[in-house]
């Protein structure tokens, strides 16, 4: 399940295109094996580094890689009276454009190191290894290529590829509904609702979480932009108290297909 934590990361995105000689004004004709020509590509939009996902998809036949060099989280406010420190190295979201309005995503964490201290028993355990694997399918409903409003749906499934003590230990799933609005004065607003069906902390049953977020983004100067975000987490089974976090970050676009972001989060 999601942890209440403070975290920091250096996040990057890179995009690559499969070659194509195709040229058409109707982008619906393009697909994985008939890629969208470069001159018809939409601007790169990412699902990271904030919690709010993007309603836009990767163009058909193109690939996008969103990754962090390292993520760190710290949590001591929980009912189990435990302090948990987690390092995640090179977590990546690999995105592949299947159709003009559809992409598939593979979220992997090659290496996780988790150190947990039981403050009651005064004991510490450390476990590390490969993380769980999440597969997501994003379908844009409206606004992928034009307009001031965009909406998508994105079901996902998480497979227990990590050690049982390190990951969920079972299959988890959910659905995400992101939307975006273009506002005056170069501001943009992102909103998201997400239902997660997760294993409980003791892994005895499934529980349901509702995640809701809002983020404001604006270009500051040249290729530099910034964002602030609120994210809330509600557990319908009352296993956990309501949690909230505030995130902020700067995004610098090196080229039209790459960017880097330092991110901070307060929970």
LOMINU-810549 format. One line per 8 residues: for each residue x, y, z of C-alpha. Coordinates in nm, 2 decimals. Example, Ala and Ser with C-alpha at 12.3 -4.5 7.8 and 13.67 -1.06 7.14 Angstrom:
<drenkes>
1.23 -0.45 0.78 | 1.37 -0.11 0.71
</drenkes>
This chain:
<drenkes>
0.00 0.00 0.00 | 0.11 0.36 -0.04 | 0.32 0.51 0.23 | 0.30 0.85 0.40 | 0.64 0.99 0.33 | 0.88 1.27 0.25 | 1.07 1.20 -0.07 | 1.30 1.36 -0.32
1.40 1.26 -0.67 | 1.58 1.37 -0.98 | 1.35 1.28 -1.27 | 1.41 1.26 -1.64 | 1.22 1.19 -1.96 | 1.34 1.09 -2.30 | 1.14 1.02 -2.61 | 1.23 0.81 -2.92
1.05 0.77 -3.25 | 1.03 0.47 -3.48 | 1.12 0.58 -3.84 | 0.84 0.63 -4.09 | 0.78 0.76 -4.44 | 0.41 0.80 -4.38 | 0.24 1.13 -4.42 | -0.13 1.19 -4.35
-0.35 1.46 -4.20 | -0.57 1.20 -4.03 | -0.37 1.08 -3.73 | -0.62 0.80 -3.67 | -0.46 0.61 -3.95 | -0.13 0.57 -3.76 | -0.05 0.28 -3.53 | 0.24 0.09 -3.37
0.37 -0.04 -3.70 | 0.28 0.28 -3.90 | 0.42 0.55 -3.68 | 0.30 0.91 -3.67 | 0.54 1.13 -3.87 | 0.76 1.37 -3.68 | 0.59 1.68 -3.82 | 0.25 1.56 -3.67
0.38 1.48 -3.32 | 0.21 1.64 -3.03 | 0.41 1.80 -2.75 | 0.56 1.56 -2.50 | 0.35 1.53 -2.19 | 0.45 1.31 -1.90 | 0.29 1.11 -1.62 | 0.58 1.20 -1.39
0.72 1.34 -1.17 | 0.40 1.46 -0.98 | 0.13 1.22 -0.86 | -0.12 1.36 -1.12 | -0.12 1.16 -1.44 | -0.14 1.32 -1.78 | -0.46 1.27 -2.00 | -0.24 1.27 -2.32
-0.09 0.96 -2.48 | 0.23 0.89 -2.66 | 0.19 0.92 -3.04 | 0.14 0.60 -3.23 | 0.46 0.41 -3.31 | 0.67 0.62 -3.06 | 0.83 0.54 -2.73 | 0.88 0.75 -2.42
1.09 0.67 -2.11 | 1.03 0.85 -1.78 | 1.27 0.76 -1.50 | 1.43 0.87 -1.18 | 1.79 0.83 -1.09 | 1.69 0.75 -0.73 | 1.38 0.80 -0.51 | 1.40 0.81 -0.13
1.11 0.79 0.12 | 1.09 0.81 0.50 | 0.79 0.71 0.71 | 0.75 0.69 1.09 | 0.38 0.80 1.13 | 0.19 0.47 1.12 | -0.01 0.25 1.36 | 0.26 -0.03 1.35
0.51 0.20 1.54 | 0.77 0.13 1.26 | 1.02 0.36 1.09 | 1.07 0.27 0.72 | 1.34 0.41 0.49 | 1.31 0.31 0.12 | 1.56 0.37 -0.16 | 1.44 0.30 -0.52
1.70 0.31 -0.79 | 1.62 0.38 -1.16 | 1.24 0.34 -1.14 | 1.12 0.37 -1.50 | 0.79 0.41 -1.69 | 0.83 0.27 -2.05 | 0.55 0.40 -2.27 | 0.46 0.27 -2.62
0.21 0.44 -2.85 | -0.02 0.18 -2.99 | -0.28 0.40 -3.16 | -0.32 0.77 -3.19 | -0.52 0.78 -2.87 | -0.39 0.47 -2.69 | -0.06 0.38 -2.53 | 0.06 0.10 -2.30
0.30 0.15 -2.01 | 0.53 -0.07 -1.82 | 0.64 0.06 -1.47 | 0.95 -0.12 -1.34 | 1.18 -0.07 -1.04 | 1.51 -0.26 -1.10 | 1.63 -0.23 -0.74 | 1.46 -0.14 -0.40
1.63 -0.13 -0.06 | 1.39 -0.11 0.24 | 1.50 -0.08 0.60 | 1.24 -0.11 0.87 | 1.29 -0.04 1.24 | 1.03 -0.17 1.49 | 1.05 0.10 1.76 | 0.86 -0.11 2.01
1.09 -0.42 1.98 | 1.40 -0.21 1.90 | 1.48 -0.44 1.60 | 1.57 -0.36 1.24 | 1.52 -0.56 0.92 | 1.65 -0.49 0.57 | 1.53 -0.64 0.24 | 1.62 -0.56 -0.12
1.56 -0.67 -0.47 | 1.35 -0.61 -0.78 | 1.02 -0.44 -0.74 | 0.66 -0.52 -0.85 | 0.57 -0.46 -1.22 | 0.27 -0.24 -1.32 | 0.11 -0.25 -1.66 | -0.12 0.04 -1.76
-0.33 0.11 -2.07 | -0.42 0.47 -2.13 | -0.71 0.57 -2.36 | -0.75 0.93 -2.43 | -1.12 1.03 -2.46 | -1.10 1.39 -2.57 | -0.84 1.66 -2.62 | -0.54 1.46 -2.72
-0.44 1.68 -3.01 | -0.64 2.00 -2.97 | -0.86 2.20 -2.74 | -0.83 2.34 -2.38 | -0.96 2.03 -2.21 | -0.84 1.67 -2.22 | -0.97 1.35 -2.05 | -0.84 0.99 -2.04
-0.91 0.66 -1.86 | -0.62 0.43 -1.75 | -0.69 0.09 -1.60 | -0.38 -0.09 -1.45 | -0.27 -0.41 -1.30 | 0.03 -0.47 -1.07 | 0.20 -0.81 -1.08 | 0.39 -0.94 -0.77
0.74 -0.96 -0.92 | 0.91 -0.85 -0.60 | 0.99 -1.06 -0.30 | 0.68 -1.11 -0.09 | 0.81 -0.90 0.20 | 0.92 -0.62 -0.04 | 0.62 -0.59 -0.27 | 0.24 -0.63 -0.25
0.27 -1.01 -0.25 | -0.04 -1.05 -0.47 | -0.21 -0.90 -0.78 | -0.34 -0.54 -0.74 | -0.54 -0.33 -0.98 | -0.73 -0.01 -1.03 | -0.84 0.26 -1.27 | -0.71 0.62 -1.31
-0.91 0.91 -1.46 | -0.68 1.21 -1.54 | -0.80 1.54 -1.69 | -0.62 1.86 -1.79 | -0.73 2.22 -1.85 | -0.54 2.50 -2.03 | -0.59 2.83 -1.83 | -0.52 3.19 -1.91
-0.17 3.34 -1.86 | 0.01 3.02 -1.95 | -0.12 2.83 -1.65 | -0.25 2.47 -1.67 | -0.45 2.27 -1.43 | -0.44 1.89 -1.39 | -0.70 1.69 -1.19 | -0.70 1.32 -1.12
-0.92 1.06 -0.95 | -0.80 0.70 -0.89 | -0.95 0.39 -0.74 | -0.69 0.13 -0.61 | -0.77 -0.22 -0.51 | -0.48 -0.32 -0.29 | -0.37 -0.58 -0.04 | -0.41 -0.47 0.32
-0.10 -0.40 0.53 | -0.12 -0.75 0.69 | -0.20 -0.90 0.34 | -0.51 -1.07 0.48 | -0.76 -0.91 0.24 | -0.81 -0.65 -0.03 | -0.89 -0.29 0.05 | -1.00 0.01 -0.16
-0.81 0.34 -0.17 | -0.93 0.66 -0.34 | -0.66 0.89 -0.46 | -0.74 1.25 -0.57 | -0.50 1.52 -0.68 | -0.48 1.87 -0.82 | -0.17 2.03 -0.98 | -0.10 2.38 -1.12
0.18 2.42 -1.38 | 0.32 2.74 -1.54 | 0.61 2.82 -1.76 | 0.85 3.05 -1.56 | 1.11 3.15 -1.82 | 1.23 3.00 -2.14 | 1.25 2.63 -2.11 | 1.19 2.64 -1.73
0.85 2.57 -1.58 | 0.73 2.47 -1.23 | 0.44 2.30 -1.06 | 0.27 2.27 -0.72 | 0.04 1.98 -0.63 | -0.19 1.85 -0.36 | -0.26 1.48 -0.33 | -0.50 1.31 -0.09
-0.54 0.94 -0.01 | -0.86 0.80 0.15 | -0.90 0.43 0.26 | -1.26 0.32 0.23 | -1.20 0.03 0.47 | -1.08 0.27 0.75 | -0.75 0.08 0.78 | -0.56 0.41 0.77
-0.63 0.78 0.84 | -0.67 1.02 0.56 | -0.34 1.13 0.42 | -0.23 1.43 0.22 | 0.09 1.55 0.06 | 0.21 1.87 -0.11 | 0.46 1.84 -0.39 | 0.65 2.10 -0.59
0.91 2.08 -0.86 | 1.09 2.26 -1.15 | 1.10 2.12 -1.50 | 1.37 2.21 -1.75 | 1.32 2.11 -2.11 | 1.66 2.05 -2.28 | 1.50 1.95 -2.62 | 1.14 1.89 -2.74
1.19 1.53 -2.63 | 1.38 1.54 -2.31 | 1.35 1.71 -1.97 | 1.49 1.70 -1.61 | 1.31 1.77 -1.28 | 1.42 1.81 -0.92 | 1.11 1.72 -0.70 | 1.03 1.76 -0.33
0.73 1.62 -0.14 | 0.59 1.70 0.20 | 0.33 1.47 0.37
</drenkes>
